[in-house]
Amino acid sequence: AVGITDFRAGLKPEDKLAYVTQAAAAAAGSSKQGGSSGQGLLMAGDGINDAPALAAAQVGVAIASTPKDMVAAAADIIVLNGQGITNLPWLFQLADRTHTILQQVGMENHYC
């Protein structure tokens, strides 16, 4: 379990971008008011039509067959091992471990 409470599927490219843009704006408004809940917006996609929404998300995860795929250029993370979205729990664990290390060495404000 990775704590995903909401998801969208089967959207057209323009609907994906509109949703991601709206959710990012709402999250930015919440953080300006001092409400840091540890929640964020992750967009995962596997096609070039996902690129605009991947680029607009807080974290974009491309499910690609090769790093040369156009969708990979718009993402923050590229999953290439053929397991796709099932890698999300591992990615969240890796992010948590990385954040812990950055806190330990006093670098969290430089990268987070």
N, C-alpha and C positions, 0 to 999 in steps of 0.2 A: 504494500500500500504506500503510495507516494503523496497522498493528500489532495489529489485532483478532485475538485468538487463540481466542476462545470466544464463542459466541452461542447464544441459545435462540429458537425460533420455534414458533408454533402452540400456545402455552400459554393456558389459561383465565385470566381476570383475577386470580383468587385465587392461582393458581400463579405468575403474574408477580410479584405483590407478595411472595409468600413467598420466591421466588428472590432478588429485589432486596434484601429485608430481610436475608436470610442472607448474601449477598455483601457488603453494606455492613458488617455486623457483623464479618465475617472481615477485611475491609480495615481497619477501625478497630483490631482486635486486632493486626494486623501493624504498623500505624504506631505503636502504643503501645510495641512492642518495638524500635523504632528501625529497622524495615525499610521504608524509603521506596523503592519500586521505580519510581516514576513511573507506575504503573498505577492505573487507576480503573475505575469502573463507570458506563457510559453506557447509558441506557434510551431507545430511540426508539419512538414509538408514534403511531398516527393515529386513534385513537378514544377516546371517553369511557371505555371500559372499561380503557384504559391509564393513566388519570389517577392512580390511587393509586400505581402502580409508578413513574411519572414523577416524582411528588413525593418518593418515597422514595430515588430514585437520587442518586448524587453529581452527575450531570448528566442532566437530562431534556430530550430533543429531541422536540418535537411536529411531526409532519408534518401541516399543516393547510391548508385551503383559504381560511380567513379568520382573522384574529386573534381573532374573536369565538367561534370554536369552543371548546367547553368544554375540550377536551384542551389547548388553548393556555394556559389559566389555570394548569395544574399543571406546566408545563414551564419550564425555564430558558432554552431557546432555541426559537424558532418558525421553521420552514422553510415559506415561503409561495410559493416560486417554481415549484412543480409538479415539481421534480426529486427531491424527497423524500430518501431515504437516500443517494443518490448525492452529496449535498453534504457528507458526513462528511469526506472528505479536505480539502476547503476549510475546513471548520469547525476541524479540528485545526491546519491551517496558521495560521489566524487566531489561534487560542488561543496557539500558540507565539510568534507575532510580538508579540502583546499582552503575554505574560509577559516577553519580552525587553525590551520598552520599559519595563515596570514595574521590572524589575531595573536598567535604566540610570538611571532617575530616583530609585531608592532607595525605591520604593513597594511592592515585591513583598510584603512582610509585611503590608501594609494590606489587600490585595485577594485574595491567593492562599490 
